Amino acid sequence: MIEKRSAQRHRVFKGGTITFENSGISCTVRNMSADGAAIDLDASVMLPPSFTLAIVRDGFVRHCRTVWRNDRRIGLAFVQ
């Protein structure tokens, strides 16, 4: 498989929250890079085209868009 990412992702296991339209959904951040992340959701949820990912423990907040989706795992790109 050809790697298309511009930055290498590092495995993590951190609790996060996706927020959009005054709603919050818990997620688990599975890997991250400077450009994006992969997250797991507890249930299959419809997400808007863009939203915010926060990892409160790290003081991390980024605006994101979905790049790919496989059931409950979602690949995100951070929007500059």
N, C-alpha and C positions, 0 to 999 in steps of 0.2 A: 504494500500500500504506500502511496506517495504522500509524504507529509506536506500539507499546504499551509501550515501555520507559520507566521513570520517570527514568533517568539516561542521558545520551549515552555511547555506547561509543567508545573510541579504538582505532585500529588499532595492533597491536603484533605482534612476531614473536619470541616468547620460548620457550625450552625449559621444559617443566614436567613434573611427575610427579603422576599420580593414584594415591592409595593407598587401599586398603580390604582388610580381612581379611588383613593381613600381606603383601599383594601390591603391587607397584608397576608402573605402566604409563607409559611415556614419552608425552608429547603435545606439541603445538605450540599455544601460546596465540596466537590470531589477533586477538582484540579483547577489551577489558576496559572495565568501568565500576565504579562503587562497588558496584553491585548484582549484577553477574554477568560472564560471559565466554563466548566461543566458543572451542572447542578443536578441533584436528584430531588424529585418531589414525592410526597407520600401518596398522592393520588394524581390521576390524569386531570389536568386543569387547562382550560383555555386561557391563553395569555394574550394581551394586546401586543402590537408590533414593537413597542418599546416600554420599558419599565425601569425601576431602580432596584439594584441589589445592594443590601447592607449586611455587613458582618460587624455587629455592634462591639463584640469583644476586641476587635482590631481597629475600631474607628474607621472602617472601610465603607465607602459609599460610592457607587458608580452607576451611571446611566447605561443601560444595555439594550441590545436587540437580539432576538433569537436568530441563530445561524442554522441550526439543525435540531431535530427532535427525534427521539427514539423512545416511545412509550413514556416513561417517567424521567428519563434523562434528557437534559436540554443543554445544547452548546450555545454559549453566549459570546457576543463580541461587545467590548466596551466602546461606547460612543463618546467621541471626543468633543 
